[in-house]
Amino acid sequence: MLFSSRLFLMLVSLAGAIFSTSLYAAASGATIRESRRLLTQDYAMFRASQVSNITYALDVSIDPESDIFQGQVSIRFDYTGNNQAPLTLDFDQGEILSFSVNGQDAQYEYDKWFITFGSEQLVAGSNHLVIDYRRPYTTDGDGLHKFIDPENGEIYLYTNFEPYNANRFFPLFDQPNLKAPFTLTAHVPANWEVISNQRETSHTLNGDSQTWTFPPTPPISSYLYSFHAGPFKVWEDRSGHIALRLFARTSLADYVDVEEWFTPTKQFLPFFQTYFDVPYPLNKYDQIIVPDFNPGAMENLGAVTFNEAYLNRGEKTIREKSRLAYVIAHEMAHMWFGDLVTMNWWNDLWLNESFATYMGYLALDSASDFENAWDIFYSRDKSRAYVADARVTTHPIALEAANTADAVANFDLITYQKGSSVLKQLPYFIGEENFRRGVSQYLKEHSFANARLDDFVASLETASGIDLTRWQQEWLQASGANTITTDFSCQDNKVTSLRLIQSVPATSTADKVLRSQRTRLGLYRYVDGTMVLGQALPVTYDGVVTWVPEVIGQPCPDMVFPNLDDHAYLVINFDPVSLQTLQEHINHFSSTTTRLMLWESLWSGVRDARQSLDDFLGFAFDNIGDENDANVVRQVSGNIASAYNYYSAFGDHADKLVSIQAFVWQALENAEPGSEIQKIWYDNFIARAHTRDALDYITALLAGTESIESIVIDQDKRWDIIVALNHHLHGDYAALLDAETMRDTSDLGVNSSLAARASRPDPVIKEAFIDEMLADPLRYKLASMRFITRNLYPNNQLPLMENVADKVIAAIPVLNESADEGFVDEFMVILPATCTPESVSRLDQLARTLNDYPALITRSVLVTLQEDRRCVSLKSLVSNAP
C-alpha cells in the first residue's frame, strides 16, 4: 500500500514491532515511545508538555510520472527547557534526505514510523527544524492518495488524514491537541488545480509546471489539513461574501448536478452562522469529490472531500438527494464543531461526530427543501443505533481511546448514530434555546483551541441552569438501551391505572443502568377507521416504575405509545392490548413517524427472536401495500430484503424465496410510475430476482427488449443487473460481463466487474481472490477490495465459505502483525459464518483466542459470532426449517 509492494510494508512493520530502534535514553519520568505504527494517548499528552506554539511551512513537489513525491517541511516550535527527554516527529514509511535543527545538521534516528532526536540539540524556547524528505503515494485512500483514471489516464491526488495519517504526507507532530498554522507551496503540472484549506495567494506558470502558494491557515489540528491536486473540473458560486467551489475529475463532470451541491451549501452556511452565532472562519468553502475515498466525506477546514458514491450516472432518488444534502450539512457543521473547536484527544470523538450528525439533520429539517428529515434520521440512523447497542460490542458513547488504532475502531454506530440520538433528546430535556445558547458559548470560549467533554457540558449547564452530571453519567458514560414496557388497566371504559416499567436486557453485555429521560406519552383510540391521538402528555421516565396518574379517568386507550414524536432513546415493549392494535391498525396512524417506529418495533422482535420471520413477512405482505410514505416503504422493503437474506442463509427454503420475489415484483407493478416508491421496489426486485423467469426478465431489461415505465436502465442499473446474472450464473452471464467491462471503462466499471466475478458461486474463483489478497495485499487497491469482499459470499453461497474457513482464520494473526488497519477491516468481512451450529462453535473458539488483539479485530469477530448465533436462532423458528 505504501511502497511498490505491500509485502515489503508487512516485513518492515513486523520488524518494527519486534525491535526497538530508540538509541536515546528517556529521561526519568518521561513517557517512552514504543516503535509501533500508532500514537498512544499517554505519549501524545507527554509530547504536548514538551512542545507548543507550532507553525508548519510545507513545500512539496509533484512529478506525475513518479510513484514518489518529494518535499521540505519547516517546523518552528517552542520547547520546554527543563525537559531532557528525546523528541519525536511522526512520519510513516518515508525517507529522510536531510534533517537540521536550528540551522545545524542534526543527529536523529528513523524507524519508519517516527523520527527521534535528542533534547541536547534543542534550546529552551524557540526552535526551528528543516526536513527534506520523500515518500511513496498511498493507494488505500489515506495519507496522500494517488489515483490514475482508467478512462483517460489523468492523475489525481488527495489527502485524508483522520485520525493519524497526516504523517503519511510529511513529518509533523500528528495529534489533535497540537494545533498549528500550515503554509503551503506546491509545484505541480501546468494544467492542474491545487486545493488546500486556504485559497491560494498565487499560482505561477513555469513552462510545464506551476507553483502554487497558500497563506497560513488558522491554527488547526493536523488531521484537518488538506492538499488536493489534479486536472479537476471546477464550478464556482457564492454564499454572501463566501466563495464556493466544487471540484470533480473531468471524466465524471457530466454526472455532476451542480445545483444539488450548491443549493444546500447556500442554505446551510447562513443557517449555521445564525444558529451558532459564530461566523464561518474563512472566506471560501470548497467541496472536492474524490475517488477511492474510504469515508463518506471528510471535514477538512474549508476543503471538504466527498466520496464519488454521491454521484449517480442516472437519476437520483429523492432519498439519495436528501442524503447528499445531509452529508453536506454534516461536514459543514464540523467547520465549527470539530474544526474551530477540536477535541483534545480521540476519547471525545463523539463530540465531533455525534454533534455533526445531529446538526446535519437539524439543518436538513430547518433550512433545506427536503421534508421529513427526522423520519429519515430515525429510519437510517437511530434504528441502526438500537441494533449496535444490542450487540456484545456495545460501549459508552464517550469511550477511552488508548491509541490511534482504538480511535479508528471507534468510528462506529455508537459514536455516530447513538451519540446523535442522545443529543437529539437533549434540547427537549433542557430546552431548545438553552441548548443553542450553550453550544454557541462553547464555540466562542474555545475557538481555534481544544476542549473536552466537561467543557461542553459546562457550557450547557451555564445556559440552562440544569445540572447535567447525572445525564452525562447515564447517557455518555454507560452503554446499552433501556426497555420501556407499557401496562395499564381500565374499568367501565375509563383508565384506572397506567405505569411504565423500565428495565435493562437481562442477557446483554450493556451496563445495567436505569436512566432518566423526558419524552411524551400518547394514548390512541380507534375511531371511525383511524387511530386518534386522544391525549398527549409529557412524561419523565425515572427508575423502575413511572406512574402516570394524569390519565386516570380518561377514555380507555386502544394503544399506549410511550415515545410520541421520538424524543427518547428506548426500546418499546408493548402491552398485549397495544400490540394487538398495532397488528390490526398499523396503517391507520396518521403520523409517519409513529408508523416508522411501530414497524421498527416489529422488526426488532424478529431480530430478538421474539417473532418468527414467517409471521413478520405475513404481516408485511398484508399491510405494506397500503402505505404511501416512501420512508416507511423503504424501511419495510429493507426488512423484507433482510428476511430474504436470512432464508437464503438457512437453505432449503426455495418456496419462501419465491414468495418474497413474487411479492416484491407485484409491489413494483403496483407502484405509481416515476414515484419514489417505484424506485424502492425496483431496486429490491433486481436484488431478489433469482428464478429463471425473473432473471430472463432482467436480462431483457438490460437488452432493452423489456421496459418498466419511468425506470431508465442507466449505467449503474446495468451493473446491478450484470452482478445479479453472474451471481446466479444465468444465461450468457460471462459474455455479458465481458461486454459491459469493455463498455464501461470507468473506475466504477472496473470495480463493478470485480464484484460480478466475485459473486459467482465458483469456489475456485473465490479462493483465488482470497489467495491474491493474502499473497500481495497491493494487488487490489482498498476501494476495489471493498467491492470484492462484499460480493464474495452472498447468503445463498455461505456453504462455500467452508472451503476457505481455515485459511481465513489462520490469516488473522498474520494480518494483525503486518497489515494496515484498512486492509484488516476489509478482510474481516469474509470471516467464515455459515449459519450453522458448527460455524458458531468455530467463531466462538476464535473469539477465545483474541484477548490481546486490537479492537478492530475483536469487535469484528464478536459481532460476526453474535450475528451467526442470531441466524441459527431464527432458523429454528422458521416453519419446515432443515
Buried (B, 14 or more C-beta within 10 A) or exposed (E): BBBEBBBBBBEBBEBBBEEEBBEBEBEEEBBBBEBBBBBBBEBBBBBBEBBEEBBBBBBBBBEBEEEEBBBBBBBBBBBBEEBBBBBBBBBBBBBBEEBBBEEEEBBBBBBBBBBBBBBEBBEEEEBEBBBBBBBBBBBBBBBBBBBEBBBEEBBBBBBBBBBBBBBBBBBBBBBBBBBBBBBBBBBBBEEBBBBBBBBBEEBEEEEEBBBBBBBBBBBBBBBBBBBBBBBBBEBEBEBEEBBBBBBBBBBBBEBBBEEBBBBBBBBBBBBBBEBBEBEBBBEBBBBBBBBBBBBBBBBBBBBBBBBBBBBBBEBBBBBBBBBBBBBBBBBBBBBBBBBBBBBBBBBBBBBBBBBBBBBBBBBBBBBBEBEBBBBBBBBBBBBBBBEBBBBBBBBBBBBEBBBBBBBBBBBBBBBBBBBBBBBBBBBBBBBEEBBBBBBBBBBBBBBBBBBBBEBBBBBBBBBBEBEBEEBBEBBBBBBBBBBBBBBBEBEEEEBEBBBBBBBBBEEBBBBEBEBBBBBBBBBBBBEEEEBBBBBBEEBEBEEEEBEBEBBEEBBBBBBBBBBBBBBBBBBBBBBEBBBEBBBEBBBBBEBBBBBBBBBBBBBBBBBBBEBBBBBBBEBBBEBBBEBEBBBBBBBBBBBBBBBBBBBBBBBEBEEBBBBBBBBBBBBBEEBEEEBBBBBBBBBBBBBBBBBEEBBEBBBEBBEEEEEBEBBEBBBBBBBBBBBBBBBBEBBEBBEBBEEBBEEBBBBBBBBBBBBBBBBBBBBEBBBEBBEBBBEEBBBBBBBBBBBBBBBBBBBBBBBBBBBBBEEBBEBBEEBBEBBBBBBBBBBBBBBBBBBBEEBBEBBBEBBEEBEEBBBBBBBBBBBBBBBBBBBBBBBEBBEEEE
